[in-house]
Amino acid sequence: MSVDPRPLLGQIPGEAPLDCLVVGAGPVGLLLASELAYRGCKVAIIDALQQPVKQTKASGVVPRSLEVLPAEVERKLLHNGTMLKAMQILEKKEGEPMKTVLDIKTSSLEVYGGILAIRQMDTESYLTEYLRDLPDWFRAGSKNLEIQRGVSLESFTEGPTGVQCVLKLPSGGIETVNSKFLVGCDGGHSKIRKQLGFAFEGTTTAEYFFGLDAAFENFELNAENVASVCLTQDQDPLAPGFAFNIPFGDGNCLLLVDIDLEQQKEWITGEVDRNGFPVLRQPEVEDVLKVAKSRGLGANLSVKPGSVRWLTHFRINSRQAECYGRGRVFLAGDACHCHSPLGGQGMNMGFQDAKNLAWKLVLAIKCGGPTTSLLQSYESERKTMESKLLSGIERAQEVVSSRNPVVFFLRGRGQRLVNILTFLQPSALALIGQQAWSYRKSSISMEHWERPIPTCFPITSICPAGGYRRRQNLHRWLATRIHAGDRVPDVLLVGGRHLHQVLKKSRGFTLLLFEGSAPENEDMEKHLKNKMLSFKELQALSVSMKCQADKTNFVAMIDEVVLFPQGDVEARRVDARGCRTSHAAPRRERLYDLLVPDVGASLCAMWLVLNSRSTSWNLVERVIFPAPKPSYSLDSFPRELILVPREDGLQVPCLFLPFRHARFLFIYFHANAEDLGLSYSFCKILRDLFQVHVMAVEYPGYGVCPGTCDEEGVMANASAAMRFVLETLRWPKDGIKLFGRSLGTAPTIQLATRVEVGGVILVSPFTSIKELFRHQLGRLADLLSDRFKNLDSTPKITSPTLIIHGQQDALVPLEHGRLIYASITCKRMFVTPHNMSHNTSLLKDAATFILPMTHFFSLPDYTFEDLELPEWVYPSPGTCLEAASKESSFFSAARHCARPCRHAKTSWEDTVVEPISHLKAMPMRPEARSAFGQKLQSDLEDEPTITLPLGTGTVPAVSSLDIDAAPEIPEELKPEVPKRSKGSTKTQL
């Protein structure tokens, strides 16, 4: 920078003025300066501090922020941060153990499946490294960009074409710099905001906060990958309040506790602040531990020596600037809004400010012209959205910090209700992750829908263009579809790249082109009289529309073009979310020209979806069967996804994962917030760990399964699966084990009452739906009609039954599991892990699931015969799951089965009273069993052991065991196998 004062916007010959001066080198200022420099702007960034502050502060990066941050920064954050997989709210009452009242899994968040926990100083460090790799275009790109530290802004004067800024240098000297634009990212005490005269209205809370970043010992909260809020009500004076914990990957956690005015007396200094609240002394580590102990976080809670990274205390301000900018001066980040750390929105809101403002400034700097309305859209978009966020956070903070016992009771009831209404959780998470916010109402978000060409016939006034316009309007107004101003979702592109990667790389606009389907194209060509371009013509068009970059790396218009061909799998996935319409409501045009300046810009688009796909109008049905968004298609699991016919003609999608020579077949019924795609990984582990065949059954309305999900539909699917196993596969009953979790325990119990099988596994079973609701709603549950009366059915179970129910289960209380266990009269086992909640992974601790399974059922076991599936069970191209006649049902399919099936007249439900003893397995000679067992034992001894994830035990890594590689068993040791007569049962060894 030149040190001699220059007149306003004066320019030394040969030297161009600064494009933008960014004041404040925090995360927001660093991102803003990086975006401007990457697109060739002459930018300088200054900060009054000589060194960056080493503080934990903003410790959560939400998915939307990761989407807009540079790819290099994103990679470092993901590599060094901890992805939080759940958010929990716990309650602690006097004399009672801590209970989990709300447990929300973050896997529904798009792209990343969680919220990243990482310290603000690390985020700043990665942004600084990225900034220093960019060229400094103020110096003609000959050097890399650097932060000018120790430099503060004293004053500024705005002119018609720029801003004159007076800077104070580290030496104490004064320098005048001319810049086209000035952006203040200088925090809540912004000097730029004060000089602009903008009011910073809001409130200051009476509660004070202590914060401690350290490694804790004897800690009651999860210190691994779960963010927790503990709400306490007790007689201890320091007990009422909340404690917030967020874990980092290095063993440390950030613990925040609040103290009200009454609790603050122990730390007051006698002074008062400008708001009239007492000023508190700096707390010690023991002060924070004292409050935490009183709130049930551990009677012997302590801090590991040398682990303290940050200790702070602060009072919360909730404020917003009346304006976000004026003329050529703008504000971003904490300079225009500040609020409670609850929800971790502050820094993330600032990232969206920077991304939104950056691309608009680039266009104003590089292209010039009338850009006032474009720049004004920054305030209209961001201020409107953030005012809603601030209001919501402020209300939530008031509720969380309230010490009123009535509020404590009502707050707990509401949290338990949200825990039941699982279909609401993805929407709430999308708001927290900032992926659900949209700029639809922005002045620069526009859509154009081509109207049909009018004709002179009177009938067109009633049904113009054969009803095309009416179908078009219905789709525009009512369909769940893409809108201008929405977020762009991430999809996989041809070549392995992701769409977000393209957007991050783009130096200008990105054009998305969709070829569209042939029927829709024909319909539009007929009614709109437009020529439909072929795929090759679209490719040529995309090449011709791309612009060249200038010497500063800036592209004025379109830099990247993404073309989705008609048969592209990801294009179909996009269509399934609302972009494509059916023939009844065709899309406005095949060439959906979506211009995207970058992934965070206002012209971006996203698909808004209803998180519950249930078609039932009954509220209870929608709560029980939330039907999440499909996570798979018919093509997702080749040779592993099968279609099992029902008696009414529908086909039931099932996962079938075989294990060679396995004796047991598990029929698995998943929980209510999952589908087969989300259950796939667990089913594979189940197969490999216990060396069994696994068949997972889908519910109606879930995934790709047709139908409405209700009690009748679930049991119809379950019955079809059991019929398929018994009659088509002819698998012996003592080789079947029924496995259900949560909602899946209902069909498991019903099937177990009809068929005596080799075993039953129930994880978090419930007595009935009405009793489940009674725990959350009290007497209001009497207004509901009951479903799945499991407690009435369990006494009829005659199969060995293993029940696993976590003591921390807030959704299905442990008492349900105890009643189910007490009602079963056959062989049984009840496991109640202390730290297990409703959604805790069964593989987290070997003692929870793996060891009880192996001990109770003597797993694994093997047979010489292998399982064969008929070819007709695999979906073929164009398969329709909704068959219209009985000819596609089980009875028709069975006639075409490659293996003989029992005659359809004899239903398996009519023969279930037969005991297991009638299926006499063929005995194996001791010497044959010994030879076969020795081979298996030697293979197991040669295999390495693997430590279970987060577990306490080890199991053999038997997933690679190759039964086919076993040595040939001598003929004299093989058992005699009698010939099977037609219709006989399968011989089991």
WOKA-V988414 format. One record per pair of residues at least 4 apart in sequence whose C-alpha atoms are under 8 Angstrom apart, sorted by the first residue. I is the first residue (numbers start at 1). J is the second residue. Records with the same first field share a line. If there is no record, write none. Layout:
I->J + J
This chain:
1->177
2->175 + 176 + 177
3->174 + 175 + 176
4->175 + 176
5->175 + 176 + 177
6->10 + 11 + 176 + 177
8->159 + 163 + 164 + 178
9->17 + 159 + 161 + 162 + 163 + 164 + 178 + 179
10->178
11->15 + 16 + 17
12->16
16->138
17->178 + 179 + 180
18->42 + 43 + 44 + 138 + 177 + 178 + 179 + 180
19->41 + 42 + 43 + 179 + 180 + 181 + 365
20->41 + 42 + 43 + 44 + 179 + 180 + 181 + 182 + 183
21->43 + 44 + 45 + 46 + 179 + 181 + 182 + 183
22->29 + 32 + 33 + 43 + 44 + 45 + 46 + 182 + 183 + 184 + 185
23->29 + 45 + 46 + 47 + 152 + 153 + 182 + 183 + 184 + 185 + 186
24->29 + 30 + 45 + 46 + 47 + 48 + 184 + 185 + 186 + 187
25->29 + 30 + 45 + 46 + 47 + 147 + 185 + 186
26->30 + 124 + 185 + 186
27->31 + 120 + 123 + 124 + 127 + 347 + 351
28->32 + 185 + 332 + 333 + 347 + 350 + 351 + 353 + 354
29->33 + 45 + 185 + 354
30->34 + 45 + 124 + 127 + 128 + 131
31->35 + 69 + 127 + 351 + 354 + 355
32->36 + 354 + 355 + 357 + 358
33->37 + 43 + 44 + 45 + 131
34->38 + 130 + 131 + 134
35->39 + 355 + 358 + 359
36->40 + 41 + 42 + 43 + 358 + 359 + 361 + 362
37->41 + 42 + 43 + 134 + 135 + 136 + 137
38->134 + 135 + 507 + 553
39->362 + 507 + 508 + 552 + 553 + 554 + 555
40->137 + 552 + 553 + 554
41->137 + 138 + 362 + 365 + 366 + 552
42->136 + 137 + 138
43->136 + 137 + 138
44->138 + 145 + 146 + 147 + 148
45->146 + 147 + 148
46->147 + 148 + 149 + 150 + 151 + 152
47->147 + 148 + 149 + 150 + 151 + 152
48->149 + 150 + 151 + 152
49->149 + 150 + 151
50->149 + 150
51->149
52->121
53->121
54->121
55->119 + 120 + 121 + 310
56->119 + 120 + 121 + 213 + 309 + 310
57->119 + 120 + 121
58->119 + 120 + 341 + 344 + 346 + 347
59->117 + 118 + 119 + 120 + 246 + 344
60->115 + 116 + 117 + 118 + 119 + 344
61->65 + 66 + 115 + 116 + 117 + 118 + 344 + 347 + 348
62->66 + 114 + 115 + 116 + 348 + 432 + 433 + 434
63->67 + 109 + 110 + 111 + 112 + 114 + 115 + 116 + 433 + 434 + 435
64->68 + 348 + 433 + 434 + 435
65->69 + 348 + 351 + 352
66->74
67->74 + 500 + 599 + 600
68->351 + 352 + 355 + 504 + 599 + 600
69->73 + 74 + 351 + 504
70->74 + 504
71->75 + 501 + 504
72->76 + 130
73->77 + 126 + 127 + 130
74->78
75->79
76->80 + 126
77->81 + 118 + 123 + 126
78->82 + 83 + 116
80->118 + 249
81->116 + 117 + 118 + 248 + 249
82->116 + 117 + 118 + 225 + 247 + 248 + 249
83->114 + 115 + 116 + 117 + 225
84->106 + 114 + 115 + 116 + 117 + 225 + 226 + 227
85->105 + 106 + 107 + 113 + 114 + 115 + 225 + 226
86->103 + 104 + 105 + 106 + 107 + 114 + 225 + 226 + 227
87->102 + 103 + 104 + 105 + 106 + 226 + 227 + 228
88->100 + 101 + 102 + 103 + 104 + 226 + 227 + 228 + 229
89->100 + 101 + 102 + 103 + 228 + 229 + 230 + 231 + 415
90->98 + 99 + 100 + 101 + 102 + 228 + 229 + 230 + 231
91->98 + 99 + 100 + 101 + 230 + 231 + 232 + 412
92->96 + 97 + 98 + 99 + 230 + 231 + 232 + 233 + 234 + 295 + 296
93->97 + 98 + 232 + 233 + 234
94->233 + 234 + 235
98->296
99->808 + 810
100->808 + 809 + 810 + 837
101->412 + 415 + 416 + 419 + 810 + 811
102->415 + 416 + 418 + 419 + 810
103->419 + 838 + 839
104->419 + 425
105->839
106->113 + 114 + 115 + 426 + 429
107->112 + 113 + 114
108->113 + 114 + 426 + 429
109->113 + 114 + 426 + 429 + 430 + 433
110->489
111->490
115->433
117->246 + 247 + 248
118->122 + 123 + 248
119->123
120->124
121->125
122->126
123->127
124->128
125->129
126->130
127->131
128->132
129->133
130->134
131->145 + 146
132->144 + 145 + 146
133->144 + 145
134->144 + 145
135->141 + 142 + 143 + 144 + 145
136->140 + 141 + 142 + 143 + 144 + 145 + 146
137->141 + 142 + 552
139->143
141->552
149->170
150->169 + 170
151->167 + 168 + 169 + 170
152->167 + 168 + 169
153->165 + 166 + 167 + 168 + 191
154->165 + 166 + 167 + 168
155->165 + 166 + 167 + 195
156->163 + 164 + 165 + 166
157->163 + 164 + 165
158->162 + 163 + 164 + 327 + 328 + 329
159->163 + 164
161->180
162->178 + 179 + 180 + 181 + 328
163->178 + 179 + 180 + 181 + 182 + 328 + 329
164->176 + 177 + 178 + 179
165->176 + 177 + 178 + 179
166->174 + 175 + 176 + 177
167->174 + 175 + 176 + 177
168->172 + 173 + 174 + 175
169->173 + 174 + 175
180->328 + 365
181->328 + 329
182->328 + 329 + 330
183->329 + 330 + 331 + 332
184->190 + 192 + 193 + 329 + 330 + 331 + 332 + 335
185->190 + 331 + 332 + 333 + 334 + 335
186->190 + 191 + 192 + 334 + 335
187->333 + 334 + 335
188->334 + 335 + 336 + 337 + 338
189->335
190->194 + 335
191->195
192->196 + 331
193->197 + 198 + 331 + 335 + 336
194->198 + 199
198->321 + 322 + 323
199->321 + 322
200->319 + 320 + 321 + 322 + 336
201->319 + 320 + 321 + 322
202->317 + 318 + 319 + 320
203->317 + 318 + 319
204->275 + 315 + 316 + 317 + 318
205->315 + 316 + 317
206->260 + 261 + 277 + 315
207->258 + 259 + 260 + 261 + 315 + 316 + 401
208->258 + 259 + 260 + 261 + 264 + 313 + 314 + 315 + 316
209->256 + 257 + 258 + 259 + 313 + 314 + 315 + 316
210->256 + 257 + 258 + 283 + 288 + 311 + 312 + 313 + 314
211->254 + 255 + 256 + 257 + 288 + 310 + 311 + 312 + 313
212->253 + 254 + 255 + 256 + 285 + 288 + 308 + 309 + 310 + 311 + 312
213->252 + 253 + 254 + 255 + 308 + 309 + 310 + 311
214->252 + 253 + 254 + 303 + 304 + 307 + 308 + 309 + 310
215->251 + 252 + 253 + 303 + 304 + 307 + 308
216->252 + 253 + 301 + 302 + 303 + 304
217->300 + 301 + 302 + 303 + 304
218->298 + 299 + 300 + 301 + 302
219->223 + 297 + 298 + 301 + 302
220->296 + 297 + 298
221->228 + 245 + 297
222->226 + 227 + 228 + 247
223->246 + 247 + 248 + 251 + 252 + 253
224->247 + 248 + 249 + 251
225->247 + 248
226->246 + 247
227->244 + 245 + 246 + 247
228->244 + 245 + 246
229->242 + 243 + 244 + 245
230->242 + 243 + 244 + 295
231->240 + 241 + 242 + 243 + 295 + 400
232->239 + 240 + 241 + 242 + 295 + 296
233->239 + 240 + 241 + 403 + 405 + 408
234->239 + 240 + 295
235->239
236->240 + 294
237->263
238->259 + 263 + 291 + 294 + 295
239->291 + 294 + 295
240->295 + 403
241->257 + 258 + 259 + 295 + 400 + 401 + 402 + 403
242->257 + 258 + 295 + 400 + 401
243->255 + 256 + 257 + 258 + 292 + 295
244->254 + 255 + 256 + 257
245->253 + 254 + 255 + 256
246->253 + 254 + 255
247->251 + 252 + 253 + 254
248->252 + 253 + 254
252->307
257->288 + 291 + 292
258->401
259->263 + 264
260->264
261->265
264->268 + 280
267->280 + 281 + 283
268->278 + 279 + 280 + 281
269->278 + 279 + 280 + 281
270->278 + 279
271->278 + 279
272->276 + 277 + 278 + 279
273->277 + 278 + 279
282->312 + 313
283->287 + 288 + 311 + 312 + 313
284->288 + 311
285->289 + 311
286->290
287->291
288->292
289->293 + 301 + 302
290->294
291->295
292->296 + 297 + 298
293->297 + 298 + 299 + 300 + 301
297->301
303->307 + 308
304->308
316->339 + 340
317->338 + 339 + 340
318->337 + 338 + 339 + 340 + 390 + 394
319->337 + 338 + 339 + 390
320->336 + 337 + 338 + 387
321->335 + 336 + 337
323->336 + 379
324->330 + 331 + 332 + 336 + 378 + 379 + 383
325->329 + 330 + 331 + 379
326->330
331->335 + 336
332->336 + 350 + 353 + 354
333->337 + 346 + 347 + 349 + 350 + 351 + 353 + 354
334->338 + 346 + 347 + 350
338->346
339->346 + 390 + 393 + 394
340->393 + 394 + 397
341->345 + 346
342->393 + 397
343->393 + 432
344->348
345->349 + 432
346->350
347->351
348->352
349->353 + 386
350->354
351->355
352->356 + 600
353->357 + 382
354->358
355->359 + 600 + 601
356->360 + 378 + 600 + 601 + 602
357->361 + 375 + 378
358->362
359->363 + 597 + 598 + 601
360->364 + 374 + 375
361->365 + 375
362->366 + 367
363->367 + 368 + 371 + 556
364->368 + 369 + 371 + 375
366->556
367->556
371->375
372->376
373->377
374->378 + 444
375->379
376->380
377->381 + 442 + 443 + 444
378->382
379->383 + 384
380->384 + 442
381->385 + 439 + 442
382->386
383->387
384->388
385->389 + 437
386->390
387->391
388->392
389->393
390->394
391->395
392->396
393->397
394->398
395->399
396->400
397->401
398->402
399->407 + 411
402->407 + 408
403->407 + 408
404->408
405->409
406->410
407->411
408->412
409->413
410->414
411->415
412->416
413->417 + 776 + 777
414->418
415->419
416->420 + 776 + 810 + 811
417->421 + 776 + 777
418->422 + 424 + 425
419->810 + 811
420->623 + 811
421->425 + 623
422->426 + 623 + 626 + 673
423->427 + 611 + 612 + 622 + 623 + 626 + 627 + 628 + 673
424->428 + 611
425->429
426->430 + 611
427->431 + 436 + 611
428->432
429->433
430->434 + 435 + 436
431->435 + 436 + 437
435->487
436->487 + 608
437->486 + 487
438->485 + 486 + 487
439->445 + 484 + 485 + 486 + 602 + 603
440->445 + 483 + 484 + 485 + 486
441->445 + 485
442->485 + 602
444->602 + 603
445->484 + 485 + 602 + 603
446->484 + 485
447->483 + 484
449->588 + 589
450->528 + 588 + 589
451->469 + 528
452->464 + 465 + 468 + 469 + 527 + 528 + 529
453->465 + 527 + 528 + 529
454->460 + 464 + 465
455->460
456->460
458->462
459->463 + 464
460->464 + 465 + 466
463->467 + 470
464->468 + 469 + 470
465->469 + 527
467->471
468->472 + 527 + 585 + 586
469->473
470->474
471->475 + 584 + 585 + 586
472->476 + 585 + 586 + 587 + 588
473->477
474->478 + 479 + 585
475->479 + 581 + 585 + 586 + 587
476->481
479->578
480->577 + 578 + 607 + 608 + 609 + 610
481->577 + 578 + 579 + 580 + 607 + 608 + 609
482->486 + 578 + 579 + 605 + 606 + 607 + 608
483->605 + 606 + 607
484->603 + 604 + 605
485->602 + 603 + 604 + 605 + 606
486->602 + 603 + 604 + 605 + 606 + 607
487->599 + 600 + 604 + 605 + 606 + 607
488->599 + 604 + 605 + 606 + 607
489->499 + 500 + 605 + 606 + 607
490->498 + 499 + 500
491->498 + 499 + 500 + 570 + 574
492->496 + 497 + 498 + 499 + 570
493->497 + 498 + 499 + 570
497->501 + 502
498->502
499->503
500->504 + 599
501->505
502->506 + 560
503->510 + 596 + 597 + 598 + 599
504->598 + 599
506->510 + 559 + 560 + 597 + 598
507->553 + 554 + 555 + 559
508->554 + 555 + 556 + 557 + 558 + 559 + 560 + 597 + 598
509->555 + 556 + 557 + 558 + 559 + 560 + 595 + 596 + 597 + 598
510->558 + 559 + 560 + 561 + 562 + 594 + 595 + 596 + 597 + 598
511->558 + 560 + 561 + 562 + 593 + 594 + 595 + 596
512->561 + 562 + 563 + 564 + 592 + 593 + 594 + 595 + 596
513->538 + 561 + 562 + 563 + 564 + 591 + 592 + 593 + 594
514->563 + 564 + 565 + 566 + 571 + 590 + 591 + 592
515->534 + 535 + 538 + 563 + 564 + 565 + 566 + 590 + 591
516->520 + 521 + 565 + 566 + 580 + 590 + 591
517->521 + 566 + 590
518->522
519->523 + 583
520->524 + 583 + 586 + 587 + 590
521->525 + 532 + 589 + 590
522->526
523->527 + 586
524->528 + 529 + 530 + 586 + 588 + 589 + 590
525->529 + 530 + 531 + 532
526->530
532->590
533->537 + 538
534->538
535->539 + 565
536->540
537->541
538->542 + 563
539->543 + 563
540->544
541->545
542->546 + 561 + 563
543->561
545->558
546->557 + 558 + 559 + 560 + 561
547->555 + 556 + 557 + 558 + 559
548->555 + 559
549->553 + 554 + 555 + 556
550->554 + 555
555->559
564->568 + 571
565->571
566->571
567->571 + 572
568->572
569->573
570->574
571->575
572->576
573->577
574->578 + 579 + 580
575->579 + 580 + 581
576->580
577->607 + 608 + 609
578->607 + 608 + 609
579->587 + 607
580->586 + 587
581->585 + 586 + 587
582->586
594->603 + 604
595->603 + 604
596->601 + 603 + 604
597->601 + 603 + 604
598->604
599->604
600->604
611->626 + 627 + 628 + 629
612->622 + 626 + 627 + 628 + 629
613->626 + 627 + 628 + 629 + 701 + 702
614->622 + 625 + 626 + 627 + 701 + 708 + 709
615->701 + 708 + 709
616->621 + 622 + 708 + 709
617->621 + 622
618->622
619->623
620->624 + 784
621->625 + 626 + 709 + 710
622->626
624->672 + 743
625->672 + 673 + 709 + 710
626->672 + 673
627->672 + 673 + 674 + 675 + 701 + 702 + 703
628->673 + 674 + 675 + 702 + 703
629->702 + 703
630->675 + 677 + 702 + 703 + 704
631->675 + 676 + 677 + 678 + 703
632->636 + 676 + 677 + 703 + 704
633->703 + 704
634->641 + 704 + 875
636->641
637->641
639->874
640->655 + 656 + 657
641->653 + 654 + 655 + 656 + 874 + 875
642->653 + 654 + 655 + 656 + 873 + 874 + 875
643->651 + 652 + 653 + 654 + 873 + 874 + 875
644->651 + 652 + 653 + 654 + 720 + 721 + 724 + 873 + 890
645->649 + 650 + 651 + 652 + 720 + 888 + 889 + 890 + 893
646->650 + 651 + 652 + 716 + 717 + 720 + 889 + 890
647->720 + 886 + 889 + 890 + 891
648->885 + 886 + 889
649->882 + 883 + 884 + 885 + 886 + 887 + 888 + 889 + 890
650->706 + 881 + 882 + 883 + 884 + 888 + 889
651->705 + 706 + 881 + 882 + 883 + 889
652->697 + 698 + 699 + 700 + 705 + 717 + 720 + 881
653->697 + 698 + 704 + 705
654->676 + 695 + 696 + 697 + 698
655->676 + 680 + 694 + 695 + 696 + 697
656->693 + 694 + 695 + 696
657->683 + 684 + 687 + 693 + 694 + 695
658->662 + 687 + 692 + 693 + 694 + 867
659->687 + 688 + 691 + 692 + 693
660->866 + 867 + 963
661->862 + 863 + 864 + 865 + 866 + 867 + 963
662->691 + 692 + 693 + 860 + 861 + 862 + 863 + 866
663->692 + 735 + 860 + 861 + 862 + 863 + 988
664->692 + 693 + 735 + 736 + 737 + 861 + 862
665->692 + 693 + 694 + 695 + 735 + 736 + 737
666->692 + 693 + 694 + 695 + 736 + 737 + 738 + 739
667->694 + 695 + 696 + 697 + 736 + 737 + 738 + 739
668->694 + 695 + 696 + 697 + 738 + 739 + 740 + 744
669->696 + 697 + 698 + 739 + 740 + 741 + 744 + 745 + 747 + 748
670->674 + 675 + 676 + 679 + 696 + 697 + 698 + 740 + 741 + 742 + 743 + 744
671->675 + 740 + 741 + 742 + 743 + 744
672->742 + 743 + 744
674->678 + 679
675->679 + 698 + 699 + 702 + 703
676->680 + 696 + 697 + 698 + 703
677->703
679->683
680->684
681->685
682->686
683->687 + 694 + 696
684->688 + 694
685->689
686->690 + 691 + 692 + 694
687->691 + 692 + 693 + 694
688->692 + 958 + 959
689->957 + 958 + 959
690->854 + 859 + 860
691->859 + 860 + 861 + 958 + 959
692->860
697->717 + 718 + 721
698->702 + 703 + 705 + 717
699->705 + 709 + 713 + 714 + 717
700->705 + 706 + 707 + 708 + 709 + 710 + 713 + 714 + 717
701->705 + 706 + 707 + 708 + 709
702->706 + 709
705->881
706->881 + 882
707->713
708->713
709->713 + 714
710->714
711->715 + 787 + 788
712->716
713->717
714->718 + 747
715->719 + 747
716->720
717->721
718->722 + 747 + 751
719->723 + 751
720->724
721->725
722->726 + 751
723->727 + 728 + 908
724->728 + 729
725->729 + 730 + 731
726->730 + 731 + 732 + 733 + 908
727->731 + 901 + 902 + 908
728->894 + 897 + 899 + 900 + 901 + 902
729->867 + 868 + 869 + 899
730->901 + 985 + 986
731->735 + 736 + 985 + 986
732->736 + 919 + 985 + 986 + 988
733->755 + 756 + 757 + 758 + 916 + 919
734->756 + 757 + 758 + 759 + 916 + 919
735->757 + 758
736->757 + 758 + 759
737->757 + 758 + 759 + 760 + 761
738->748 + 752 + 757 + 759 + 760 + 761
739->744 + 745 + 748 + 760 + 761 + 762
740->744 + 745 + 746 + 747 + 748 + 761 + 762 + 763
741->745 + 762 + 763 + 764 + 765
742->746 + 762 + 763 + 764 + 765 + 766 + 812
743->765
744->748
745->749 + 762 + 763 + 764 + 765 + 766
746->750 + 765 + 766 + 788 + 790
747->751
748->752 + 760 + 762
749->753 + 790 + 793 + 794 + 797
750->754 + 790 + 793
751->755
752->756 + 757 + 760 + 797 + 798 + 799
753->793 + 794 + 796 + 797 + 798
754->909 + 912 + 913
755->909 + 912 + 913
756->797 + 798 + 799 + 912 + 913 + 914 + 915 + 916
757->799 + 916
758->799 + 800
759->799 + 800 + 801 + 802 + 857
760->799 + 800 + 801 + 802
761->801 + 802 + 803 + 804
762->801 + 802 + 803 + 804
763->803 + 804 + 805
764->803 + 804 + 805 + 806 + 812 + 814 + 817 + 838
765->803 + 805 + 812 + 816 + 817 + 820
766->772 + 790 + 791 + 812 + 816 + 817 + 820
767->771 + 772 + 788 + 789 + 790 + 791 + 816 + 817 + 819 + 820
768->772 + 786 + 787 + 788 + 789 + 790 + 791
769->773 + 786 + 787 + 788 + 789
770->774 + 781 + 782 + 784 + 785 + 786 + 787
771->775 + 781
772->776 + 812
773->777 + 778 + 781
774->778 + 779 + 780 + 781 + 782
775->813
777->781
779->783
780->784
789->793
790->794 + 820
791->795 + 819 + 820 + 823
793->797
794->820 + 823 + 824
795->823 + 824 + 825
796->824
797->824 + 825 + 826
798->825 + 826
799->826 + 827
800->826 + 827 + 828
801->826 + 827 + 828 + 829
802->828 + 829 + 830 + 831 + 853 + 856
803->817 + 821 + 828 + 829 + 830 + 831
804->817 + 830 + 831 + 832 + 833 + 848 + 849
805->809 + 814 + 817 + 830 + 831 + 832 + 833 + 836
806->814 + 832 + 833 + 834 + 835 + 836 + 837 + 838
807->813 + 814 + 832 + 833 + 834 + 835 + 836 + 837
808->814 + 834 + 835 + 836 + 837 + 838
809->813 + 814 + 836 + 837 + 838
810->837 + 838
811->838
812->816 + 838
813->817
814->818
815->819
816->820
817->821
818->822
819->823
820->824
821->828 + 829 + 830
824->828
829->856
831->848 + 852
832->848
833->848
836->840
840->844
842->848 + 849 + 850
843->848 + 849 + 850 + 948 + 949 + 951
844->848 + 948 + 949 + 950 + 951
845->849 + 948 + 949 + 950 + 951 + 952 + 953
846->850 + 851 + 948 + 951 + 952 + 953 + 954
847->851 + 852 + 952 + 953
848->852
849->853
850->854
851->855
852->856
853->857 + 858 + 859
854->858 + 859 + 860
855->859
862->989
863->988 + 989
864->989
865->988
869->873
870->897 + 898 + 899
871->897 + 898
872->893 + 896 + 897
875->879
883->888 + 889
884->888
885->889
886->891 + 892
887->891 + 892 + 893
888->892 + 893
889->893
890->894
891->895 + 904
892->896
893->897
894->901
895->901
897->901
900->982 + 983
901->983
902->906 + 983
906->910
907->911
908->912
914->918
919->985
921->987 + 988 + 989
922->987 + 988 + 989
923->975 + 989
924->928 + 929 + 975 + 989
925->929 + 973 + 974 + 975
926->930
927->931 + 973
928->932 + 969 + 973 + 974 + 975
929->933
930->934
931->935 + 969
932->936 + 969
933->937
934->938
935->939 + 966 + 967
936->940
937->941
938->942
939->943 + 961
940->956 + 958 + 961
943->956 + 957 + 958
944->956 + 957
945->954 + 955 + 956 + 957
946->954 + 955 + 956 + 957
947->951 + 952 + 953 + 954 + 955
948->952 + 953 + 954 + 955
962->966
969->973 + 974
970->974
980->984 + 985 + 986
